C-alpha cells in the first residue's frame, strides 16, 4: 500500500564566508572544521529544536580525501557536538554535491523515512586540489573518441562550449565583470549578512626571540573573491589559460575556493511540534546527463526537468542561482533557455564569489533562501553544471 508523500522544509540555513584558494584567509582551516562551524551555526538558528531528533547528516564533497576524507559528514556531526545517534554520509556529485545532499535529505523526509536531516557541503581547494591528490583515470577512457571527454579538464570543456555556442571573449569578460559588480554591490548593501556565519581564523607562529607562541586572530565576515577594481580593460589583457587560441581566462572562470554550508531539513510534523518557521519548502530536483566534453551545458537539460516535476513554468522563478563555473557555459545556458538575466545571480556568482566545489550547492541555496525572503519571492532555483557531463537543478518555494 503506497504512502502519500509529505513535504520537506528548510528551517535553518547558513554558510561560512568563501575564502580564496590557495592563499586566502581560510587556506589553513580544515574543511571539516568549516563544516563543524556551519552545522553548529545552523543549529543555533533553531534553539528550541531537539538535535537528538536529527537522524542523519548528508554532506556533499567533490574531492572526499585528505582533510575532507574519512566520511567528513560523520566527523563534522560529532565535532559539532550533535548526539552520537546522528548519522553521517558523504556524497559526491562533483559541483552538485551540496545540492544533491539537500535533495537526498528532502527525499528521505518526503517518503516518511526521516523527520529531520542536516544537509550541506564542504570543500577546501587549498588543502585538496582539483582532481584530488592522486587522480587516476581509467585507461579505457583513452581507447577511442567515445569517452575521451571524461579526461578533459573543465577549462577545455568551457572552450568547447564557447566555440559551439559562439560565445565571444568580449561577452564572457562582460559577464565576469557584471558578476563582480553585483557581488560588490550586495556586499556593500549588507545582503550577505543573514546567510554568513563569520569565521574566526586563529594563526599561530613562534617568536624565536622570546620562545613564545604568537597568536593572531582575524574574523572573516565576507567572501574574499569579489573585486571592486575589476574593469574591462584589465580583463581584456588576460591570456587564455586552457587553449592557446581560446577565450576562457582566469577572470571569466570560477575561482578556486574554500567554504562550507549547512541546512536543517524537517518534516511538517517537526514544524508543528517545535513551532518552527520554515525558510522554504523543497519542491523538486532533477539531474540530467550531457556529453562529457560539453559538461557546462548540463543545466539546459536539468532546469526544464525540474520545472516539469514541480509543475512550474520558467517565468515562475523569481530568483535563479546559476553556478558560474565559466562565463561561457553560463551564457550558453541563459541563451538557449531564454532565462531572464534580471533574475539570474542577482548578487553575483562563482566568478566573483568563488566556487568551493562540493560546498557550492549548499552555499548558493543559502543565498537563494535569504534573497527570496528579503525580496518576498515565491519560487527560486539553484542549478549548476557538473563534471563528466551532468546538470542539476533544485527548486525551492518560500513559505
DRENDO-1510 file (C-alpha; in Angstrom, 1 decimal, always signed):
<recs>
REC; n; res; u; v; w
REC; 1; UNK; +0.0; +0.0; +0.0 .
REC; 2; UNK; +1.6; +3.3; -1.1 .
REC; 3; UNK; +2.1; +6.2; +1.3 .
REC; 4; UNK; +1.3; +9.8; +0.4 .
REC; 5; UNK; +4.4; +11.9; +0.1 .
REC; 6; UNK; +4.9; +14.6; +2.7 .
REC; 7; UNK; +6.6; +17.9; +2.3 .
REC; 8; UNK; +10.2; +18.7; +3.3 .
REC; 9; UNK; +11.0; +22.1; +4.7 .
REC; 10; UNK; +14.2; +24.0; +5.3 .
REC; 11; UNK; +14.1; +25.7; +8.7 .
REC; 12; UNK; +17.8; +26.7; +9.1 .
REC; 13; UNK; +20.5; +27.6; +6.6 .
REC; 14; UNK; +23.9; +29.2; +6.9 .
REC; 15; UNK; +27.4; +29.1; +5.4 .
REC; 16; UNK; +30.9; +30.2; +6.0 .
REC; 17; UNK; +32.5; +33.1; +4.1 .
REC; 18; UNK; +34.2; +31.8; +1.0 .
REC; 19; UNK; +37.9; +32.1; +1.1 .
REC; 20; UNK; +40.2; +32.3; -2.0 .
REC; 21; UNK; +42.3; +29.2; -2.6 .
REC; 22; UNK; +45.2; +28.6; -2.1 .
REC; 23; UNK; +46.3; +31.8; -0.4 .
REC; 24; UNK; +43.2; +33.2; +1.2 .
REC; 25; UNK; +42.2; +33.6; +4.8 .
REC; 26; UNK; +40.8; +30.1; +5.1 .
REC; 27; UNK; +43.8; +28.3; +3.5 .
REC; 28; UNK; +44.9; +26.7; +6.8 .
REC; 29; UNK; +41.4; +25.9; +8.1 .
REC; 30; UNK; +40.5; +22.3; +7.8 .
REC; 31; UNK; +37.3; +21.7; +5.7 .
REC; 32; UNK; +35.9; +19.5; +8.5 .
REC; 33; UNK; +36.3; +22.5; +10.8 .
REC; 34; UNK; +34.5; +24.7; +8.3 .
REC; 35; UNK; +31.7; +22.1; +8.2 .
REC; 36; UNK; +31.5; +22.0; +12.0 .
REC; 37; UNK; +31.1; +25.8; +12.0 .
REC; 38; UNK; +28.3; +25.6; +9.5 .
REC; 39; UNK; +26.4; +22.8; +11.3 .
REC; 40; UNK; +26.8; +24.4; +14.7 .
REC; 41; UNK; +25.5; +27.8; +13.5 .
REC; 42; UNK; +22.6; +26.2; +11.6 .
REC; 43; UNK; +21.5; +24.6; +14.9 .
REC; 44; UNK; +21.7; +28.0; +16.6 .
REC; 45; UNK; +19.0; +29.2; +14.3 .
REC; 46; UNK; +16.6; +26.7; +15.8 .
REC; 47; UNK; +17.4; +26.8; +19.5 .
REC; 48; UNK; +14.1; +25.1; +20.5 .
REC; 49; UNK; +14.7; +22.1; +18.3 .
REC; 50; UNK; +15.9; +18.9; +19.9 .
REC; 51; UNK; +19.1; +17.8; +18.0 .
REC; 52; UNK; +18.5; +14.2; +19.2 .
REC; 53; UNK; +15.7; +14.0; +16.6 .
REC; 54; UNK; +18.1; +14.5; +13.7 .
REC; 55; UNK; +18.6; +11.1; +12.1 .
REC; 56; UNK; +21.3; +11.8; +9.6 .
REC; 57; UNK; +23.7; +14.3; +8.0 .
REC; 58; UNK; +24.1; +14.2; +4.3 .
REC; 59; UNK; +27.1; +16.2; +3.2 .
REC; 60; UNK; +28.5; +16.9; -0.2 .
REC; 61; UNK; +32.2; +16.9; -1.1 .
REC; 62; UNK; +33.7; +16.8; -4.5 .
REC; 63; UNK; +37.1; +15.5; -3.5 .
REC; 64; UNK; +36.5; +13.4; -0.4 .
REC; 65; UNK; +40.1; +12.6; +0.6 .
REC; 66; UNK; +42.8; +14.0; +2.8 .
REC; 67; UNK; +41.5; +16.5; +5.3 .
REC; 68; UNK; +38.0; +16.1; +3.9 .
REC; 69; UNK; +38.1; +12.3; +3.7 .
REC; 70; UNK; +37.2; +9.6; +6.2 .
REC; 71; UNK; +33.5; +10.3; +5.9 .
REC; 72; UNK; +33.7; +14.0; +6.7 .
REC; 73; UNK; +30.0; +14.1; +7.3 .
REC; 74; UNK; +30.1; +11.9; +10.3 .
REC; 75; UNK; +33.2; +13.6; +11.6 .
REC; 76; UNK; +31.5; +17.0; +11.2 .
REC; 77; UNK; +28.5; +15.8; +13.1 .
REC; 78; UNK; +30.5; +14.6; +16.1 .
REC; 79; UNK; +32.8; +17.5; +16.3 .
REC; 80; UNK; +29.9; +19.9; +16.1 .
REC; 81; UNK; +28.6; +18.3; +19.3 .
REC; 82; UNK; +25.5; +16.7; +17.9 .
REC; 83; UNK; +24.4; +13.5; +19.7 .
REC; 84; UNK; +26.1; +10.2; +18.8 .
REC; 85; UNK; +22.8; +9.0; +17.4 .
REC; 86; UNK; +23.0; +11.4; +14.4 .
REC; 87; UNK; +24.4; +9.5; +11.4 .
REC; 88; UNK; +26.5; +10.9; +8.6 .
REC; 89; UNK; +27.2; +10.1; +5.0 .
REC; 90; UNK; +29.4; +11.9; +2.4 .
REC; 91; UNK; +28.1; +12.1; -1.2 .
REC; 92; UNK; +29.9; +13.1; -4.3 .
REC; 93; UNK; +28.4; +14.6; -7.5 .
REC; 94; UNK; +31.3; +16.9; -8.0 .
REC; 95; UNK; +30.0; +20.5; -8.2 .
REC; 96; UNK; +26.4; +19.5; -7.5 .
REC; 97; UNK; +27.3; +17.5; -4.3 .
REC; 98; UNK; +25.9; +20.1; -1.9 .
REC; 99; UNK; +22.6; +20.5; -3.9 .
REC; 100; UNK; +22.3; +16.7; -4.2 .
REC; 101; UNK; +22.7; +16.4; -0.4 .
REC; 102; UNK; +19.8; +18.7; +0.1 .
REC; 103; UNK; +17.7; +16.8; -2.4 .
REC; 104; UNK; +18.6; +13.4; -0.8 .
REC; 105; UNK; +17.6; +14.8; +2.6 .
REC; 106; UNK; +14.3; +16.1; +1.3 .
REC; 107; UNK; +13.6; +12.8; -0.4 .
REC; 108; UNK; +14.0; +10.8; +2.7 .
REC; 109; UNK; +11.7; +13.1; +4.6 .
REC; 110; UNK; +9.1; +13.2; +1.8 .
REC; 111; UNK; +8.8; +9.4; +1.7 .
REC; 112; UNK; +8.5; +9.3; +5.5 .
REC; 113; UNK; +11.8; +7.6; +6.4 .
REC; 114; UNK; +13.0; +10.6; +8.4 .
REC; 115; UNK; +11.8; +13.8; +10.1 .
REC; 116; UNK; +15.0; +15.8; +10.4 .
REC; 117; UNK; +18.2; +15.7; +8.5 .
REC; 118; UNK; +21.2; +18.0; +8.2 .
REC; 119; UNK; +22.2; +18.6; +4.6 .
REC; 120; UNK; +25.2; +20.6; +3.3 .
REC; 121; UNK; +28.6; +20.6; +1.8 .
REC; 122; UNK; +32.3; +21.4; +2.4 .
REC; 123; UNK; +35.4; +21.8; +0.4 .
REC; 124; UNK; +38.9; +23.1; +0.8 .
REC; 125; UNK; +40.6; +23.6; -2.5 .
REC; 126; UNK; +43.6; +25.0; -0.6 .
REC; 127; UNK; +44.2; +21.6; +1.0 .
REC; 128; UNK; +42.7; +19.2; -1.6 .
REC; 129; UNK; +43.4; +20.3; -5.2 .
REC; 130; UNK; +41.0; +19.8; -8.1 .
REC; 131; UNK; +41.1; +16.2; -9.1 .
REC; 132; UNK; +42.4; +15.2; -5.7 .
REC; 133; UNK; +45.9; +14.3; -4.7 .
REC; 134; UNK; +46.2; +11.1; -6.7 .
REC; 135; UNK; +43.9; +11.3; -9.8 .
REC; 136; UNK; +43.7; +8.1; -11.8 .
REC; 137; UNK; +41.6; +7.9; -14.9 .
REC; 138; UNK; +40.6; +4.6; -16.3 .
REC; 139; UNK; +42.8; +3.8; -19.3 .
REC; 140; UNK; +39.7; +2.8; -21.3 .
REC; 141; UNK; +38.8; +6.5; -21.5 .
REC; 142; UNK; +41.7; +6.9; -23.9 .
REC; 143; UNK; +40.9; +3.9; -26.1 .
REC; 144; UNK; +38.8; +5.9; -28.5 .
REC; 145; UNK; +36.9; +9.1; -29.0 .
REC; 146; UNK; +33.6; +7.9; -27.4 .
REC; 147; UNK; +34.6; +8.6; -23.8 .
REC; 148; UNK; +37.7; +10.9; -24.2 .
REC; 149; UNK; +35.6; +13.8; -22.9 .
REC; 150; UNK; +35.8; +12.3; -19.4 .
REC; 151; UNK; +39.5; +13.2; -19.4 .
REC; 152; UNK; +39.0; +16.8; -20.5 .
REC; 153; UNK; +39.8; +19.4; -18.0 .
REC; 154; UNK; +36.9; +21.7; -17.0 .
REC; 155; UNK; +38.6; +24.6; -18.8 .
REC; 156; UNK; +38.8; +22.8; -22.1 .
REC; 157; UNK; +35.1; +21.8; -21.9 .
REC; 158; UNK; +34.3; +25.5; -21.4 .
REC; 159; UNK; +36.3; +26.3; -24.6 .
REC; 160; UNK; +34.3; +23.7; -26.5 .
REC; 161; UNK; +31.1; +25.3; -25.3 .
REC; 162; UNK; +32.2; +28.8; -26.2 .
REC; 163; UNK; +33.1; +27.6; -29.7 .
REC; 164; UNK; +29.9; +25.5; -30.3 .
REC; 165; UNK; +27.6; +28.1; -28.8 .
REC; 166; UNK; +29.5; +31.1; -30.4 .
REC; 167; UNK; +30.1; +32.8; -27.1 .
REC; 168; UNK; +32.7; +35.6; -27.7 .
REC; 169; UNK; +35.6; +36.5; -25.4 .
REC; 170; UNK; +34.0; +40.0; -25.1 .
REC; 171; UNK; +30.7; +38.5; -23.9 .
REC; 172; UNK; +32.5; +36.3; -21.4 .
REC; 173; UNK; +34.5; +39.2; -20.0 .
REC; 174; UNK; +31.4; +41.4; -19.7 .
REC; 175; UNK; +29.6; +38.6; -17.9 .
REC; 176; UNK; +32.5; +38.2; -15.5 .
REC; 177; UNK; +32.7; +42.0; -14.8 .
REC; 178; UNK; +29.0; +42.1; -14.1 .
REC; 179; UNK; +29.3; +39.2; -11.6 .
REC; 180; UNK; +31.9; +41.2; -9.6 .
REC; 181; UNK; +29.8; +44.4; -9.8 .
REC; 182; UNK; +26.7; +42.6; -8.5 .
REC; 183; UNK; +28.7; +40.9; -5.7 .
REC; 184; UNK; +30.4; +44.1; -4.6 .
REC; 185; UNK; +27.0; +45.9; -4.5 .
REC; 186; UNK; +25.4; +43.2; -2.5 .
REC; 187; UNK; +28.3; +43.2; +0.0 .
REC; 188; UNK; +28.1; +46.9; +0.4 .
REC; 189; UNK; +24.3; +46.7; +1.0 .
REC; 190; UNK; +24.9; +44.0; +3.6 .
REC; 191; UNK; +22.8; +41.5; +1.7 .
REC; 192; UNK; +25.1; +38.5; +2.6 .
REC; 193; UNK; +25.0; +39.1; +6.3 .
REC; 194; UNK; +21.9; +36.9; +7.0 .
REC; 195; UNK; +23.4; +33.9; +5.4 .
REC; 196; UNK; +27.0; +34.1; +6.5 .
REC; 197; UNK; +28.3; +32.9; +9.9 .
REC; 198; UNK; +31.6; +34.8; +10.3 .
REC; 199; UNK; +34.6; +32.6; +10.9 .
REC; 200; UNK; +37.4; +33.5; +13.3 .
REC; 201; UNK; +40.8; +32.4; +11.9 .
REC; 202; UNK; +43.5; +31.9; +14.5 .
REC; 203; UNK; +47.1; +31.9; +13.3 .
REC; 204; UNK; +50.0; +30.9; +15.5 .
REC; 205; UNK; +53.7; +31.4; +14.9 .
REC; 206; UNK; +56.8; +31.1; +17.0 .
REC; 207; UNK; +58.7; +34.1; +18.4 .
REC; 208; UNK; +62.3; +32.9; +18.3 .
REC; 209; UNK; +63.5; +35.8; +20.4 .
REC; 210; UNK; +61.2; +35.2; +23.3 .
REC; 211; UNK; +60.4; +31.5; +22.8 .
REC; 212; UNK; +56.7; +32.2; +23.0 .
REC; 213; UNK; +54.0; +31.4; +20.5 .
REC; 214; UNK; +52.3; +34.4; +18.9 .
REC; 215; UNK; +48.6; +34.3; +18.2 .
REC; 216; UNK; +46.8; +36.5; +15.7 .
REC; 217; UNK; +43.0; +36.4; +15.5 .
REC; 218; UNK; +41.1; +37.6; +12.5 .
REC; 219; UNK; +37.3; +37.5; +11.9 .
REC; 220; UNK; +36.4; +36.7; +8.3 .
REC; 221; UNK; +33.0; +38.1; +7.6 .
REC; 222; UNK; +32.8; +38.4; +3.8 .
REC; 223; UNK; +33.6; +36.4; +0.7 .
REC; 224; UNK; +37.1; +37.2; -0.4 .
REC; 225; UNK; +36.6; +36.9; -4.2 .
REC; 226; UNK; +34.7; +40.0; -5.3 .
REC; 227; UNK; +36.9; +42.7; -6.7 .
REC; 228; UNK; +35.9; +46.3; -6.8 .
REC; 229; UNK; +38.8; +47.2; -9.1 .
REC; 230; UNK; +37.8; +44.8; -11.9 .
REC; 231; UNK; +37.5; +46.6; -15.2 .
REC; 232; UNK; +37.0; +45.7; -18.8 .
REC; 233; UNK; +40.5; +46.8; -19.9 .
REC; 234; UNK; +42.2; +44.7; -17.3 .
REC; 235; UNK; +40.1; +41.6; -18.2 .
REC; 236; UNK; +40.8; +42.1; -21.9 .
REC; 237; UNK; +44.6; +41.9; -21.3 .
REC; 238; UNK; +44.5; +38.4; -19.8 .
REC; 239; UNK; +45.6; +35.5; -21.8 .
REC; 240; UNK; +43.6; +32.3; -22.2 .
REC; 241; UNK; +44.7; +29.6; -19.8 .
REC; 242; UNK; +43.2; +26.4; -21.2 .
REC; 243; UNK; +43.8; +26.8; -25.0 .
REC; 244; UNK; +46.4; +28.8; -26.8 .
REC; 245; UNK; +43.9; +30.5; -29.1 .
REC; 246; UNK; +40.9; +30.2; -26.7 .
REC; 247; UNK; +38.7; +32.7; -25.0 .
REC; 248; UNK; +38.5; +31.3; -21.4 .
REC; 249; UNK; +40.7; +33.1; -18.9 .
REC; 250; UNK; +41.2; +33.0; -15.2 .
REC; 251; UNK; +39.0; +36.1; -14.9 .
REC; 252; UNK; +35.9; +34.7; -16.7 .
REC; 253; UNK; +36.2; +31.3; -14.9 .
REC; 254; UNK; +35.0; +30.5; -11.3 .
REC; 255; UNK; +37.5; +30.9; -8.5 .
REC; 256; UNK; +39.1; +28.1; -6.6 .
REC; 257; UNK; +37.8; +28.4; -3.1 .
REC; 258; UNK; +37.3; +27.2; +0.5 .
REC; 259; UNK; +34.0; +27.0; +2.3 .
REC; 260; UNK; +31.1; +25.1; +3.8 .
REC; 261; UNK; +27.3; +25.4; +4.2 .
REC; 262; UNK; +24.6; +23.6; +6.2 .
REC; 263; UNK; +20.8; +23.4; +6.2 .
REC; 264; UNK; +18.3; +21.7; +8.5 .
REC; 265; UNK; +15.6; +19.9; +6.6 .
REC; 266; UNK; +12.5; +18.7; +8.5 .
REC; 267; UNK; +9.0; +17.3; +8.1 .
REC; 268; UNK; +5.7; +19.1; +8.7 .
REC; 269; UNK; +5.4; +17.2; +11.9 .
REC; 270; UNK; +8.6; +18.7; +13.2 .
REC; 271; UNK; +7.4; +22.2; +12.1 .
REC; 272; UNK; +4.3; +21.8; +14.3 .
REC; 273; UNK; +5.9; +20.1; +17.2 .
REC; 274; UNK; +8.6; +22.8; +17.7 .
REC; 275; UNK; +6.7; +25.7; +16.2 .
REC; 276; UNK; +9.3; +26.3; +13.6 .
REC; 277; UNK; +9.1; +28.9; +10.8 .
REC; 278; UNK; +10.3; +27.4; +7.5 .
REC; 279; UNK; +12.5; +29.4; +5.1 .
REC; 280; UNK; +11.2; +27.3; +2.2 .
REC; 281; UNK; +9.7; +24.1; +1.0 .
REC; 282; UNK; +11.9; +21.9; -1.1 .
REC; 283; UNK; +9.8; +21.5; -4.3 .
REC; 284; UNK; +11.7; +19.4; -6.9 .
REC; 285; UNK; +15.1; +18.2; -8.1 .
REC; 286; UNK; +16.4; +16.9; -11.4 .
REC; 287; UNK; +19.7; +15.7; -12.8 .
REC; 288; UNK; +20.4; +15.0; -16.4 .
REC; 289; UNK; +23.4; +13.9; -18.4 .
REC; 290; UNK; +25.1; +15.6; -21.4 .
REC; 291; UNK; +28.2; +14.8; -23.4 .
REC; 292; UNK; +31.2; +15.0; -21.0 .
REC; 293; UNK; +33.2; +17.3; -23.4 .
REC; 294; UNK; +30.5; +20.0; -23.1 .
REC; 295; UNK; +29.6; +19.4; -19.5 .
REC; 296; UNK; +28.9; +23.1; -18.9 .
REC; 297; UNK; +25.6; +22.9; -20.8 .
REC; 298; UNK; +24.1; +20.5; -18.3 .
REC; 299; UNK; +21.7; +23.0; -16.7 .
REC; 300; UNK; +20.0; +23.4; -20.1 .
REC; 301; UNK; +18.6; +19.8; -19.6 .
REC; 302; UNK; +18.2; +19.8; -15.8 .
REC; 303; UNK; +16.2; +23.0; -15.5 .
REC; 304; UNK; +13.3; +22.0; -17.7 .
REC; 305; UNK; +13.1; +18.6; -16.0 .
REC; 306; UNK; +13.0; +20.2; -12.5 .
REC; 307; UNK; +10.3; +22.7; -13.6 .
REC; 308; UNK; +8.2; +19.9; -15.1 .
REC; 309; UNK; +8.5; +17.8; -11.9 .
REC; 310; UNK; +7.4; +20.9; -9.9 .
REC; 311; UNK; +4.5; +21.8; -12.3 .
REC; 312; UNK; +6.0; +25.2; -12.8 .
REC; 313; UNK; +7.0; +27.4; -15.7 .
REC; 314; UNK; +10.3; +29.2; -16.2 .
REC; 315; UNK; +8.6; +32.6; -15.6 .
REC; 316; UNK; +7.5; +31.4; -12.2 .
REC; 317; UNK; +11.1; +31.6; -10.9 .
REC; 318; UNK; +11.9; +34.9; -9.3 .
REC; 319; UNK; +15.5; +34.1; -8.5 .
REC; 320; UNK; +17.9; +31.7; -10.2 .
REC; 321; UNK; +21.3; +30.8; -8.7 .
REC; 322; UNK; +23.1; +29.5; -11.8 .
REC; 323; UNK; +26.5; +28.5; -10.7 .
REC; 324; UNK; +29.1; +30.3; -12.8 .
REC; 325; UNK; +31.6; +27.6; -13.4 .
REC; 326; UNK; +32.6; +29.6; -16.5 .
REC; 327; UNK; +31.1; +32.6; -18.2 .
REC; 328; UNK; +31.0; +30.7; -21.5 .
REC; 329; UNK; +28.7; +27.9; -20.2 .
REC; 330; UNK; +26.6; +30.3; -18.1 .
REC; 331; UNK; +25.9; +32.4; -21.2 .
REC; 332; UNK; +25.2; +29.4; -23.3 .
REC; 333; UNK; +22.6; +28.1; -20.8 .
REC; 334; UNK; +21.0; +31.5; -20.4 .
REC; 335; UNK; +20.8; +32.0; -24.2 .
REC; 336; UNK; +19.5; +28.5; -25.0 .
REC; 337; UNK; +16.8; +28.5; -22.4 .
REC; 338; UNK; +15.9; +32.2; -22.7 .
REC; 339; UNK; +16.5; +32.8; -18.9 .
REC; 340; UNK; +15.7; +36.2; -17.7 .
REC; 341; UNK; +19.1; +37.8; -16.9 .
REC; 342; UNK; +17.5; +40.0; -14.3 .
REC; 343; UNK; +16.7; +37.0; -12.1 .
REC; 344; UNK; +19.9; +35.1; -12.7 .
REC; 345; UNK; +22.5; +35.6; -9.9 .
REC; 346; UNK; +21.3; +39.0; -8.7 .
REC; 347; UNK; +24.2; +39.1; -6.2 .
REC; 348; UNK; +26.9; +37.8; -8.5 .
REC; 349; UNK; +28.0; +34.2; -8.9 .
REC; 350; UNK; +31.0; +31.9; -8.6 .
REC; 351; UNK; +33.2; +34.1; -10.9 .
REC; 352; UNK; +33.2; +36.7; -8.2 .
REC; 353; UNK; +32.1; +34.9; -5.1 .
REC; 354; UNK; +34.1; +31.7; -5.6 .
REC; 355; UNK; +33.2; +28.0; -6.1 .
REC; 356; UNK; +34.3; +25.6; -3.3 .
REC; 357; UNK; +33.1; +22.6; -5.4 .
REC; 358; UNK; +31.1; +20.2; -3.3 .
REC; 359; UNK; +30.0; +23.1; -0.9 .
REC; 360; UNK; +28.7; +25.4; -3.6 .
REC; 361; UNK; +25.2; +23.9; -3.8 .
REC; 362; UNK; +24.5; +24.4; -0.1 .
REC; 363; UNK; +26.1; +27.8; -0.2 .
REC; 364; UNK; +24.1; +29.0; -3.1 .
REC; 365; UNK; +21.0; +27.5; -1.6 .
REC; 366; UNK; +21.5; +29.7; +1.5 .
REC; 367; UNK; +22.0; +32.8; -0.8 .
REC; 368; UNK; +18.8; +31.9; -2.6 .
REC; 369; UNK; +16.7; +31.3; +0.5 .
REC; 370; UNK; +17.6; +34.6; +2.2 .
REC; 371; UNK; +17.4; +36.5; -1.1 .
REC; 372; UNK; +13.8; +35.2; -1.7 .
REC; 373; UNK; +12.9; +36.1; +1.9 .
REC; 374; UNK; +14.3; +39.6; +1.5 .
REC; 375; UNK; +12.5; +40.3; -1.8 .
REC; 376; UNK; +9.3; +38.3; -0.9 .
REC; 377; UNK; +9.7; +36.0; -3.9 .
REC; 378; UNK; +7.7; +32.7; -4.2 .
REC; 379; UNK; +9.9; +30.4; -6.2 .
REC; 380; UNK; +13.7; +30.1; -6.8 .
REC; 381; UNK; +16.2; +27.6; -8.2 .
REC; 382; UNK; +19.8; +26.5; -7.7 .
REC; 383; UNK; +21.3; +24.9; -10.7 .
REC; 384; UNK; +24.8; +24.0; -11.9 .
REC; 385; UNK; +26.8; +22.1; -14.5 .
REC; 386; UNK; +28.7; +19.0; -13.3 .
REC; 387; UNK; +32.0; +17.4; -14.3 .
REC; 388; UNK; +31.9; +14.4; -16.6 .
REC; 389; UNK; +28.7; +15.8; -18.2 .
REC; 390; UNK; +25.7; +16.5; -16.0 .
REC; 391; UNK; +23.4; +19.3; -14.9 .
REC; 392; UNK; +21.5; +19.5; -11.7 .
REC; 393; UNK; +18.6; +21.8; -10.6 .
REC; 394; UNK; +16.6; +22.2; -7.4 .
REC; 395; UNK; +13.6; +24.3; -6.9 .
REC; 396; UNK; +12.5; +26.0; -3.6 .
REC; 397; UNK; +9.3; +27.7; -2.5 .
REC; 398; UNK; +9.4; +30.5; +0.0 .
REC; 399; UNK; +6.9; +29.9; +2.8 .
</recs>
